[in-house]
Amino acid sequence: MLLAKSIGAGVSKSCQRQSMGLLRPERLLCTSDNSFVNEPLDNMFRLTSDLVDETVPASISRVCQEYQVNYRSLHSGEEIKYLLGLAPQTKTNKVAVSSTVEKYLKNYQSSEGKAGKLEDELRKILEPPIHKLFSRIGQTRGGVKFLVDMRKDVITAMKGLDKSSTEFKNLQELSKNLKDLLSMWISVGFMSTQRVTWDSPSSLLQKISEYEAVHPLRNWTDLKNRVGPYRRVFVYTHPCMEGEPLVVLHVALTKQISNSMSDVLKDPRSVRNVARHPVPEQAYLDQEEDLESVDTAIFYSITSTQSGLQGIELGTHLIKQAVALLKREIPWLSQFSTLSPIPGFRSWLLLELTRHLKEGTPSPLSLAEVKALSAICSGNGNESSVEKGFHGLIKSGQWSSDQQTVDTLKPVLLRLCARYLYEEKRRSKALDPVANFHIRNGAMLYRINWMADPSPRGMGNSCGIMVNYRYYLENLEENSREYINNNVLPVNQQVLDLL
């Protein structure tokens, strides 16, 4: 039943009585002062009522299209009110479920036919009313994309609510219901992997440019380089979302495992006055490809483009599909690795230092590191301790312009980064989300690279440090199984030597 109490300031008792069943087209929602809510919301609930009805409207496709048009016309305030009103419909009727279960337990042995009928009845009762709405929309053209966008709106609305509130929990359940349905529809079996080139449709190239979140593109020349010689871009697409790349993977073909973005991108961004890695000889972006000269594939950016598909794992499958396509094109490729950002390192480090300074938790710095840092951190402004000075340096980000400071910080930050990636856990899994993603796929924590991404984003996320996760194809299944089942994180000696 669609309850109106989430709409407006309150709902009068007469309106509540009207709202105890599914809202019919002729019913209007009213607030505590008996005034009608605005017309767009009323239209939305009228259309919702039509689509959840047991009877199938003859014009189901038209009603679904009208529902989508009306939803998209809501302004943000109306949209949130509608979602809050819709969310309780994820709940099943507990009284009806209990009654049917009781009948089933009494009759399941006496009559097979009666038990089967009760099983069907129980399945029907256990299905939330809202599933009928989503299923009917999902069967129409553009419906799956609409529901993906709706789930994005639900996730966005949840961010503004108290996690302990009923509204948050209702929206969380609504998001889960949408996720469960989308997980079935966006099945890997229906996905296709497509290589993007400069000759691909301009609409697809435009979306590749807009969606790139790891290393944003500056212009069309940047994009041309990304799909040019010694570079590959693959997208995952689904027939239900025509023209929409769901996941985008950027690959560089090189002679060895890259240790910096200057090995991958032409003229990568950099903060002022920071020392860059020299541009390697193989960064022949303007030359004609000689594929016999490469033996390594570097996955340097993977982006899930649809926020509404959050929690539905697609990137793993795209990497495996891309490896198969690359091996088919270049059979002698022998090394597969990422060059990955470490998005949570700097924020984790600042939090650890803050907790030490304010709560007296153990310092993340060793005694030897405190002694080494005292030359550059003591007397920093009005701060009295090395930890305070270190915190100030990392927070300001201004340390990278002074070579002495950079040289002093390098071993400290590399050790702390190794600790963050290898030792810091959340529910016994790697705390860093990118690390957790690749290690779940079966990759190894292979190498930590100093000043690999001196762009403003790279410095802000991880003090310029990046990491390689290496994919040993013959060990992927075993590594993944050991990590998922036994929390064993495969690691290379280079990382262990930093600890």
N, C-alpha and C positions, 0 to 999 in steps of 0.2 A: 504494500500500500504506500502511496506517495503522500507523506505527511507534509503539511504546509508550515509547520511551526518554525522551520529554519529561515523562512522568508519574512523579511520586515522585522519590526521591533517585537511583535508578538502576534498571536492568533486568537481570535475570539472563540468562545465555546461553540457558538453556532457554526463558525467556519470549521472548527475541529471536527464536529460531527459530520460535516459535508466531506471532510478530507480523509475519513477513515477507510474509504475504499479507493480504488483507482480513480483519479480525476477524470471526469468525463468532459467532452468538449464544451458542454454548456455551463460547466461550473467555473466559478471565478475564485481565486484566492483572495482572502481579505485579512486585514491586519486587526490589531486589538481595538482600534477605533472604528471598525466596520468599514473602512475605506478600502477600495480595491488597490491591489498592487499594480505596477505598471504593465502595460500591454505586452511588451516583449517577453517578460517572464511568464505571464499567463499563457501566451501562445506556446512557449516551450513546454510547459506542463500539460497543456492540451495535447500537443503532438506526442509527448512522452506517453500519456495515457493511451492514445491510439496505438502506439507501437508495442505496448506491453499487453494489450488486450489479447485474450485467448483467440478471438476470431481474427483471421488474417484479412486486413482491408484489401479490397480489389486493387486499389491504387497504392500498394505498399511502397513501390519504388518512388512514387511522387511524394508520399508522406515522409519517407526517409530523406529525400532531397530537400524538402521544405524544412525538416528538422535541422539539417546541417546548415542551411542558409540562415535560419533564425538564430541558431547558436552562434554562428560567426558574427552576427550583427549585434550581439550583446556587448555592452561596454564592460570593463573589467569588474566593476562592482556588481553588475547584474550576473555576470558569469560566475563569480564566486558564490553568490546567493543561490543560483540555480544548482551548482555542484553540491552545496551544503544541503539543499533540499533533496537532491537525487541520491546522495551517499547512503542514507539509511536503508535504501532498497536493496543493499547488498546482503541484508540480514534475512535469514529464513524464519518462517513461522515456527517457533520452538514448540508451541502447544500442539500444532498439527503434526510436527515431526514426532513428538513424544507419543501422541495418540496412535499414529500409524505404526510406530515401532512396537508398541504394546500389542496391537492387533496382529502384527506379523509374528511376534514371539508366541502368541497363543495358537496361531493357525498354520505355521510353516510346516508342521509335520502331518497335519490332518488332511490337507488338500493341496496337491501340487499346483493345480490351477488357481486356487484362491491365493496361495503364497506368491505365485508369479505375479498376479494382479497387484498384490500389496507391495511387492518389490518395485514394480513400475510406478505405483503411486508414491512410494517413498523417494525414488529418484526424482520424480517431478517436484515433490515438496522441497527436497534438499537444494534444488536449483534456485538461486536467488532470482526474484522477479526481474531484476535488471538485465539478466542474461538474454532474455528475449529481445529487449531493446537493442543491446549491442549486437546480437547475432543478426538481426534483421538489417541493421545499418551496415554491418560488415559484408553482407551479401550484395550490396549495391555498388555501383561503380564509384570509386573514390572513397568508399566507406571505411576501409582499413586505415588509410592515411588519416582520415578524419578522427578515428578512434585513437590513433597514435598521438595526434595533436591534442586530443581531449585529455589523454593521460598526462601529457606534458603540463597542461593547465592545472590538473589535479595536483601534481607534484609541486608546481609553483605555488599553488594556494596553501599547501601544507607548510611551506617555509615560513608563512606569516602567522602560524597558529602555535599555541602552547601544546607541547607534545602530550601533556596529561589531559588535555581537554577532550570532550566527547566529539567535537567537530573534527579534531585532528584524527582521532581513531576511526571515525566514520570515513573520512577521506582516504585514510591509509587502506581501509578495507576495499574502498572503491578502486583505488590504484591497483591493489592485488588482484581484484577480479578482472580488471582490464588486462593486466599483465598475463594472467593465466590464459585468457582467450587469445591474446596476441601471440603468446608463445606457441599455441597450436597453429595459428594461421601463418605466422612468419617462420615456417618450418625450413630447416636447412636443406631438406630434400627439394624444396621448390626454388632455392636460391641459385643464382647464376653468377659466376665470376667473369668480369669483363675488363680487358685492358683499355685504358684511356690513352689516346694519342692526340697530337695536335690536330688531327683530322676528325676527331670525334665531334659530335654535335656541340655547337657553341653553348647551348643551354646546360649541357652536362659539364663542360669546362667551367662555366660560370659557377655552378654549384660546387665543384671541386675547390675553386678559389674561395668561395664564401664559407665553406664548411671547415677548411683547414684550421685547426685549433692549436696544434703543437708548434708549428713554425709558420706563422701567418705569411701570406703572399702579399707583396707590395704592389705588383702590377702584372700586366699580361706577359711582359718579358720574363718575369719571375716564373709565371706559370709555364711558359714555353720551355724554359730550362728544366722544370720539374718533369715534363713529359718528353724531353729531348734525348740526345745520345747518352748512353750509359745510365739512363734513368727509366724507371717503370712506375706506373700508377695503376693500381687495380681497384675495382669497386665491386661491392656485393650488391646485387639488385634482386628485387622480388616482383613477380608479375602483378601482385595486388597493389604495388606502389610504383606504377610506371614512371620512368624518368627520374626516380629518386634514388641516389646512391645511399645505401643504408650504412655501409662502412667503407672507408677510403684508406688504402694502404700505399705509402710511398716507399720506393725501393731505389737504392743506389748500387750500381755494379762497379766493383773496385778490385784492386789487386791484393788488398789485405783488410783485416778488420779495422774499420775507421775508429780513430780516437778523438775526433773533433768535428764540429759542423762545417769547418772550412774544407774538410775532405768530401763533403756531401753537397753543400749549397754554394752557389756562386755568389760572392760578396755577401756573406751572412752578416746579420746585424751584430753590432758590438757597442758596449758602452765606451765612453771616451777614455783614452789614455791607458787602455788595458792591453797587455801583451797578447798577441794572437798567435795561434799555431801557424807555421808556414804553410802556404797552399801547396799540397802535394803535386808531384809531377803528373799523377794520373787524373787530375781533375780537368780532363780534356772535354769540357762541356760543349765546346763549339766545333769539335772535330767529328769526323765520321766515325761511326762505331767500328771497333775491331774487337769483336767479342772473344776472340782467342786470347786476348791479353788479360782477361778478367777471370777470377776464380772465386769471388766472394759476393754475396748479396747482403746488403745492409738495409734492414727495415728501420727507417729513421722517423717515420710518423704513421700512426694508425689512429683514425678518428671515427668514432661512432657518431653519426650525424643527427640521429633522432633522439631527443631527450625522452620522448615517450616510450622508447624501447629500453630504457634504463633497467638493468638487471636481467636482460635477455641476452645471453652470450652469443655474439656473432663473430667478433673479431678473431677468436681462436680458429674458427673454420676458414676464415679468409686467408690467414697466414698459411695454413696447410695447403689450401687450394693454390695460393700464389707460389709456394715452393714447388708444387707439382708442375705448374705452368712454366716456371723458370727452368726446372730441370729438363723439361721437354724441349725448351728453346735452346738451352745451353747445358748440355749433359755433363760437361766437365766442372760445373760449379761444385765446389767442395766445402765451402764455408758459408754458414748462414748465421747472421747475428743481428741484433738490434743496436742502435745507438740511441739510447732512451733518456728522457728527462727524469729528474727525481723531484717531482712536484712538492713533496711534503718535507724535504730535508730542512730547509732554512726555518720554516715555521716550527718544526719539531725542536730544533736546536734552541731557538729563542724561548720556547716554552720551558724546556729543561733548565735553561739559565734563569728564567724568571722564577720558577718554582724553587730553585736552589737559593736565590737571593731573598725571596719573600717567605718561604715555608721551611727553609733549612734542609731540604732534600739533598742527597749527595750531589756534589758537583760533577758535571759531565767531563770536566777536565782532570787529567792526572796531575800529580805534584810536579812532574817534569815539565808538563805543558804550562802549568801556572808560572813556573820559573822562566821558561822561554818567552812567554807572553808578557812578562812584567816590564820588559824594555819598551814595548809599544802600547801597553794598556794602562800602566800605572800613571796617575795624574792626568788621565783623559778627561778634560773638563773638570767638574767638581766631584767626580766619582772616586771613591777611595779604594776600591779593590780591583784586582785583575779581572774577576768575573764580571763586574759592572762595566769595566772598560771594554772587555771582549764583547759583551752584550751590545754595548753602544756601537762598536765598530760594525758588527754584523747587521744590526738594525739599520744603521745609516747607509750601508752599502758603499761608503766612500773609500774603503780600504784598498780597492783594486787599482788606484792610480799611483800608489806609492810602492816601489819595488821591494824595499826592505820589509814593509808590512806584509806584502804578498808572500815573500819568501818565508817569513816567520809563520804565517798562518797556514801555508800549504800543508805541512805534515799533520797539523792539528785538525784541519777541516777534513782531510782525507781519512784520517782515523775515525773521526766522528761520523763521517758519511758511511764508512764500512760498518760501523756499529749500527747505525740507523737501518741500513739495508739488510744486514745479516742477523742482528740480534734483537732488534725491536719488533715486538709481535702484537698482533690483535687477534684474540681467540686462537692463539698458537700458529697463526699464519703471518706472513710478512706484513708489517704495518704499512709500508708504502704501497699504494694501489697499483702502480705500474709494475712493481716487482712481483706482487701477488699474481697479477694477470699473466705475466710471462712465465713465472715459475709453475703456476698451475698448468700451463701449456706444455711443460716439460723442459723448458730452457734452463740453462745454468747461469748463476750469478758469476760472470766471467771476468770483468775488468772495470775498475773505476778510473775515470779520466779527468785530470785536472784542467780547468779552464777550457773545457770542450765547447761550452756555449756561453760566451761572454756577452750575449744580447741582454737587454734590460729584463726580459722575461726569465732568461736563464740565470742571471745573477740574483733576481728576486726570488726565484723558486729554490735554487740549490747552490748559490754562490758560484755559479758557472760550471759546476761539476756535472758530468753525465756518466752513464753506465752502459756497458755492453751486456746483454743477455744472449748467450750463445746457444743456438739450436743445433745440438748433435742429433741428427735425424734418427740414428740407430738407438738412441737412449730416451727419446721423448716419452714413450709410453711408460717406461719404468720410472723415470724421474717424476712424471705427473702423478703416478699411482702412489709413490713413496711420499710425495709432498701432501697429497690430499688425505691419504689414510694415516700416515705416521708423522706428518709435520717435518719431514726431512727436507732441508733446503740445500740443493746441490750448489757447491761453491768452488771456485777456482783458487789456487794457492795465492795468486796475486792479491786477492781481497783479504785472505786470512793474514798475509804478511803485513797488512796495514794496521791490524788490530793490536 
